[in-house]
Amino acid sequence: MEIKIKDRKEEIEFLRMACNMAELGIRYQHADLIIRLQERLKKLKGKFSISDGVEIHYKWKQDWQNYFDEQSKTQDAS
């Protein structure tokens, strides 16, 4: 299932496009994960831990699962 254009954030889309131009083909969701990691790294600097990585990954997976579940409900209702 694809992410609707109206739901895409500019910052994430720019990172995705830049990576793809550099022949690092990534999906929109993975660009989102990279940005989340980058934001936490910037905030914590050298104090980033395994538990931070696990927390970010878990929240990322949960957010995307919720998004796709919501899309499925919308399509089923149509």
N, C-alpha and C positions, 0 to 999 in steps of 0.2 A: 504494500500500500504506500502510496506517495503522500508527501506533505503538501497540502494545498498552498498555493502561492500566497494567498491572503494570510496564512499562518506563519509564513517565513519571516525571520528577523534579519534585517539588513546586515548586521555584524557577522552573523553566522553564514549567511549566503556569500558575503565577500571572502571570508576565509575559505569556504568550500571552492569557490571559483578560482582563487589564487592557488590553492593546492592542486586543483585540476590542471591549471595552466602550467604548473611546474611538474606535470606528469605524475603527481601523487594523487591518484584518483580516490577521493573519499566521498561518502554520502553526506547529506545534510545533517543527519543525526550524529555522525562522527565528528563533524565540524563543531557541533554543539558541545559534545563531550570535551573536545580540545579546548574550547573557550572556557568551559567550566573549570577545567584543570588549570588553565593559565591564570584565571582570576584568583583561584585559591593559592597557587604558587606565589603570585604577586603579593597577596595579603599576608601569607605566612613566611615568606622568604625561605630561609633555610630550615624552618621548623615543620615542613611538610612531612607527614608520616604515612605509614601504610594505612592506618585507620582513616586518614583523610581521603586517600585514594579510594578505599572501599566505600566510604560514605558517599563520595561524589558519584561513583559508578552505580551504586544501588539507587540513589535518587534519580540519576539520569535514566536508568532502565525503567524505573517506576513511572516517571513522567511520560516517557515515550509509550509505554504500555497503556497508560491512561488515555493518551492522545489517540492511539489507534483503536482502542476500545470505543471511544466516543465517536470516531469516524464510522466504525462498524454499525453502531446503534443508529446513526444518522442515515446510513445507506439502507439499513433494514427497514427503517420507518418510511422510506420513500416508496 
